[in-house]
């Protein structure tokens, strides 16, 4: 198999990524933590104020409260001067404290306004004392959490919109599918000795059934499948490969290695075919319909692993990371990244994991790790 030996060759530009379950932004008590920092600053300022302002004032007040025969002119002048100096220093200190606290508070307020106005990428420059650095760092972490949450909500909104449109399309294609089914049934009853006729008719029925199952799956996307029966993984892959081969890819080869015995999984047949089918379709387009696709199944810690490997152009780490997240297309003029989004949704739905390795000039391997079916207790 072309490129079959590359899985064991280390390459300095090999990219490896994984996607497992939804991504959650950091959450914490950043607001409370920042309040604690400000409280510490207030305590320090208060202690400094008492030390330089209140204590000398009390000493002077006590001195003037002594009996007159204990007071001398020099002492009065000294204490008076001390009172003036203490008052001035207190006022200067108060102004300094206000200035020190006002600038970072103004920066925080300005940053808060920018984030509220939609500039979620705005960050504070971490500077100043240790407490201020901690305060600004905490604010930046909170802003990052808000940005991540906003991106997740944006992605979820797009996926909900896509699901709504897909459900409408699925509903609308049921009528023409029924007509195609009638035609296929009619053709199956016609006597024809051509062996290719029977094979093409079988492929036609498989394609109609697959489209029908996709439509039903989209319409029932949010329904509960607690009592779902197991799917035989290898049977689902065989039917999918048969359908893909029918598209007359004369320079495309498939190499299939199955773990024995066949492995039951919790995902439905149509979900398995949609997930693997989207990966294979992307690989075929990347290879310009020329090359080898290697499909292999094996056991794993999670249950069963499905490896889909091609010997196409490969991807850089940056591109592979974006492709895995969904909503990003590479190397296709009319691509929109929906296929990989569907793959990720199906795998996450069944608590699986999607990983990928790619080396530019050698090829890409996508691995789907799914739990096997277990009888309900």
N, C-alpha and C positions, 0 to 999 in steps of 0.2 A: 504493500500500500504506500502510495506516495506520501512522503512526509511522515511515515509511521514511526521512524526512529527518533523523531525530534522531541518526543515527550521526555526522553532521558538526557537531553543535551542542555547543559546550563548555558544561558545566553545573557549577556550584560544588559540587554534592553527588554528582557521578558517582563511583562506586566502581569500582575496577579491581584485580583480583587474579589470581594464577595459581598453579597447582599443577603441579609437574613432578617426578615421581619421589618416592620416599619421603623423609621428613624425618629428618635425623640430628641428634642432639644433639651439642654440642661435646665433644670429647674432648681430653685433653692430659695433661700431667704436673703437675697441680695439687699432688698430694701431695709430689712431689720438690721442687717450687718452694717450698712452705711449709716443708719441712725446711731448705732453703737459707736462708730468712729467719730461722728460729730459730737456725741455726748462726751467722749474722752477728750476731744479738743476743748470743749467748753469747761470741763473740770480743770484742765491744765491752765487755761486762761484765767479762770477764777482764782486758782491758787497763786498765780503770778500777780494778779490784781491785789489780792489780800496782802501778799508779801511786800510789795513795793508801795502800796497806797494806804491800805487800812492800818497796818501795824505802825508805821511811823506817825500817822495821824493820832492813833491812840496814845502813843508815847508822849507826843506833844501835849495832848489834852491832859494827861496825867501830870505832866510837869507844871502846867499852868494852874492845876488844881492844888498844888502844894501851898502851904502857908507862905505869906509874903516875906517873912524874915529868912526863908530858905532860898528865896529867889534873888538873883543878882542880875545886874544889867547885862553882863556878858551872856549869861545863860538865856535871858529873855531874847537877846539878839540872835543867839545861836538857834534857839528853838523857833523863833519867828522865821529865820532863814530856812530852817529845815521844813517848816510848814509850807513855805512858798515852793521850795524845791519839790517837796512831796506832792503838793497839789499839781504842779506842772507835770511832774513825772507820771502821776496818775492819769491826767488828761491825755498825755502823749501815749501812754500805754493803752488806754482805752481806744484811742484813734488807731494805734497800730494793730490791736486785736481785731477791730472792725475791718480794717483794710485787709489783713491777712485772711479773715474769714469771708469777706465780701467777694474777693476775686474768684476763689474756687466755687463759691455758691453761685456766682453769676455764670461761671462756665458750666456748672451742672444744669442751671436753669436753661441756658442757651442750648445745651445738648438735648435736654428733655423736649424743648420746643421743636428742634429739628427732627427728632424721632417721631413726635406726634404728627408732624407735617408730612411724614412718609419717607424721610431720609434715614432708612434703617441701617445704612452702612456707616453712618457718622460715629466716630469714636473720639474720646478725649485723649489728649496727649498726656501720658503719665509723667508727672513731674512734681517737684515740691518736697515737702517733708514726708517721712515714712507714712504717717497717717493719711496725708493727702494722696499719696501714691496708692495706698490700699483702697481709699475711697474711689478714686478714678478707675482703678482696676476693677473694682466691684461693679461700678456703673457700666463699664465696657462689657463685662461678662453678662450682665443683665440685658444690655442692648443686643448682644450676640444671640441670647436665648430668644428674644423677641423676634429677631430677624429669621432665625431657624423656624420658629413657630409660624411666622407669616408665610414663609416659603412652603411649609408643609400644608398649610390651609389653602394656599394658591394651587398647589398640586392636587389636593383632594377635590377642590372645586372643579378643576379641569377634568378630573377623572369622573366626577359625578355627572358633569355635562356630557362627557363622552358616553357614559353608560346610558343616559337618557336617550341620546340620539341612536345609539346602537340598538336599544330596545325597540325603538320606533321602526328602524330598518328591519329588524328581525320580525316584527309583526307584519310588515308590509310584504315581505318576500314569501310568506307562507302560501299565498294563493298561487303564484307562479311555480313554486316547488311542488304543489299538489298536481299541477298540470304536467310538469316534467315526470312525476311519478307515474301518472297514467300512461304517458308516452313510453316510458321505460317498460312498464308492464305489458303494453301492447307489443313492443318490439320483441320481448322475451318469448311471446307466444308464436312469433313468426318462425317458420322453418327455414333455416339457413345453414348450409353445410360448411361455411367458411369458419375455421377455428378462430381467426382474428375477430370475427363478428361477436362470438361468445365472450372473448376476453374484453373487448371494448365495452360490451354491454355490462359486464361485471364491474368494470371501472366506473361506468356511468352511474350504476346503482350505488356504489360506494361513495361517489362524490355527492349524489343527491342526499344520501343518508347523513353524510357529514355536514352538509349545509343545513339540513333540517335540525340536526343535533345542536349545531352552533346557535341557530335561531332559538331553540327551546332553552338552551343554556343561558342565553342573554336575557330572555324573558323571565327566567326563574333564578336570576343571578343572586338575589338576596334571600332566597328561600333556604330554609334549614334542611341540611342533608344528613341528619343524625343517623337515619336508618339506611343509609346508602350501602349498596352492595359493593363488593370489591371489584376492581378492574384488573384484568390480566395484562400486565404491562407489555409483554412481548407481542401479544395479539394486536394491541392498539398500535404499536410501532410498525408491525408488518403491514397492516392496512394503510397506514400513513405513507410508508415507503412505496407501496404499490401504486397509490394515487399519484405520488410525485413522479415516479418513473413514467407514468402514462403521458406526461407532458413532453415526451420526446426530447429529453436532454441526452443527445447522442454521445456527448463527450464527458458525461458525468457518471462517476462510479460510486457505488455504495458498498462499504465493507461493514458487516454486522457481526458482532460477537455478543452472544447472550450468556448470562449466568444461568446455570441449570440447577434446580428446576425453575419454571417460570415464576415470577414474583408478583403477588397481588398488592395493589396500592389502594389508598383511600380516594385518590382523585378519580374523577369520572373519565371514561374513555375519551370524550370530546375535549376535556381539559388537558389530558396528556397529549393528545394530538395537536391541540392549539399551541401548547407551550413548546413542544419539540418542533412542530411544523414552522413556527415563526423563526426559530433559531436556524433551521435548515434553509428556509427561504432567504434569510439574510446572508447565509454562507454562500448559497448558489449565486446570488446577485454580486457578492463581493468577488467571487471567482470567475464572474462573467460566463457562467454555465459550463465551465471547463475545470475539472479537478476531481478530487476524491473526498467523500464524506464518510467518516468512520464513526459508527454508532456502537457503543459498548455499554453493557449493564453489569453491575457488580453489587455485592453487599457493602454496606457501610455502617458506621456507628449509629447513624440516624435511622437506617433501614435499607434503602436501595439508592445506588448512584447511577445516573445516566450521563454518559460522556458523549458529546457531539463534537467531533474534531474535523476541521477542514485544513486544506493546504493552500489557502488563499493568501492575500497580501499581508494579513496581520494588522495589528493596530498598536499605536503608541500607548503608554500608560495613561496619558491624559485623555485620549479619545476613548479608551476602553472604560475608564471610570465614568465618563458621561453616558456612554451607551448603556451601561448596566443600570443607571438610575432611571432610564426611560425618558421619553419625550425628546430624544436627541437622535438624529440620523447622520450617518457618515457614509459618504461614497455613493449616495443615491440621489438623483436629481429631484425626485418627487417623494422622498421619504419624509416621515414625520415622527418617527420613533415610537409609534403606537404599538408596534409588534412587541418590542421589549417590555413596554409597560404592561401588556397583557401577560407576558411570561412571568414577570415579577409578581403581579397580582395573584396569579394561579398558585405559584410556589408559596407565597406568604399565606394565602388562604389555608393551605394544608400544612403550615408550620415547617416548611422546607427551607432549603438554602440554595442560592444560586451563586456559583463562583465561575471565574473565567481566567484563563491565561492566554496571552498573545505575544507573539514575537514578530516584528515587522519582517516581511520577506519569507516567513516560514509558515505561519498559519495561526489559527485561534482554536481554543478548546473551551467549550461551555460545559459545565457540570451541574446537573440538577440532583440535589440530594433530598429524597422524600421519605417519610415514614411509611412502613409497610402496613397493610391492613391487618387489624386484629379483631377477633370476634368480640362483639359487645358483651359486657358482663351482665 
